[in-house]
Amino acid sequence: MATADASHELFPLADLTENSPQVVQVDGHSIAVFHHEDRVYAVDNRCPHMGFPLSKGTVDDGLLTCHWHHARFELACGDTLDPWADDVQTFPVEVRDGVVYVDPDPDPDVPPETHWRNRLADAMQENISLVAAKAVINLDALGDGFSTPLRTAVDFGTKYRASGWGSGLTTLGAMANLYGDVAHDEKLRAMYVGVTEVAADCAGEPPRFDQYELRNDDLSKARLKSWFRETCEVRDGDGAERCLRTAAAVLPPEDVVEILLAAATDHLYMNASHTLDFVNKAVETLDHVGWEAAPDVLASTVDQFTDAARSEESSQWRQPIDVAALCFDAHDALPDLVAAGEGREWTRPDDFVETLLADDPHAVVDALRDAIRQGATAEQLTRAVALAATRRVAQFATSNEFGDWNTVHHTLSYANAAHAMAARTDAIEAYKPCFDGAISVYLDRFLNTPAAPRPEPTPSDRDPATIRADLLATFDEQGRVNEAGRLVSEHFDAEGDVDALKQALGEGLLREDAGFHELQHLEAAFRQARFAEDDAERRLPLIAAARYLSAHFPTRREREQTFSIAHRLFRGEAIHGED
């Protein structure tokens, strides 16, 4: 109960009994005061759901019901019967000498950090986007807008989806990677998108039941690598999980990456790029949350290996040219190729990416093999393949079917993941996706027929801020794909700040109901831009991303509406024009 010193005098009790509820403004709080069953209660007048005035609600049998969405609150303590609404803040009251007093600043029952962490977990369990947005925004204000949402979502996603790591957790990892490249409000949107995509991916799914690590802590990398590959080969999910959990627990990260990469490349372009991409995102997520989470995180990826479609089993990779055989022959030759290049240094020829875009798969594979003999590293070659894949997107012909945007996108996602994994290990298996990725680039060649022209560098004296505004405007109308790419190029020509351009692209992405592929695509483009050796390489992935996003926007922006409501509530704005 509030003390006299902490309390504010309100009004005579008799006034309240005759006219309940009453709304008072105390220390910046709008408080609704009720007289019910011979007792006095005070609650925040703003419904925690969407801000509707609770003073316009109904009290019956100890429950306060908001008339806007019928959320119900226990009047004494503010607890809700409806998890989507959140609990309402209550204020201690007392009556002294017939006068009502209220304490407008009571000590919280739990620390705010704990409250919002719990609400985020509730939001994911119930798949409630508005509650997730509120939690992300409030955690950010409390100085923990990144690690807590990320860890909470990783823990939830790896436990409550029987089929394990999927598009939701991959999106979360991509948003964590994007976090440092976007402006403050887009950071909030990125984490909101990540956690809600995980929740949606788990909704209605049974939980995972984990296997256990093997008890022998002395198992070698070679043995665990062999066992994991064999269990994946025969699609033995339980055995593969036990091997992988053991490896993650007892081996250093670079050895575990080698094991994952070996199994992910035993077959070609598995799951149409998703296996390698998802596994890479799992590893990148561990960079953010810490390797101690590796057993659970990596175990959730097992189905990506054991249930994966294998491209060598598809006719596209066998007819009319058996490009699968070309890849497997190159894989088998890798020990000799790498040995031949040992001690040599390779510099990428100016026409190397053009060779990878050739119409002859034999020439493509031969170029890669020759490069390895000359000392090319896997990281160098996967980067070259990623550049070729980016060209396919940057010059995608809009005369193709709309769904074919995803064909070129998948190749880029695969090449980007291969490049990221190659940076983590010097294992020979890091070379294998160079061939698979390059052949996927070859198979996509018809989607550049005719190739959309790349904007030529042309000096511009326009204000870069105006160019960025024009770029965002292209996302407001369909059919402005080529214009979006041209504006990115012009931004470079006007010597605009690349970080500001990336922030604009991030804003354009995160205000939309962007799908999985769009979210993936921009993150991959930003990553590839970081490895550019010159201005032409830097602008290419951003041109590609702008064209890809423009092709898929605008959307209904329902996600942004929900986020906007949460943000306005956080700022104390009146959503419904009352109080």
PyMOL commands that set and color helices and strands:
alter all, ss='L'
color gray80, all
select helices_A, chain A and resi 13-18+54-56+112-126+129-141+147-159+167-181+184-202+221-233+237-250+253-264+270-289+291-299+302-306+311-313+315-317+323-341+352-356+361-373+378-394+404-422+428-443+445-448+464-474+481-493+498-510+516-530+535-552+558-570
alter helices_A, ss='H'
color red, helices_A
select strands_A, chain A and resi 8-12+22-26+29-36+39-44+58-60+63-65+72-74+93-96+99-102
alter strands_A, ss='S'
color yellow, strands_A
deselect
rebuild
show_as cartoon
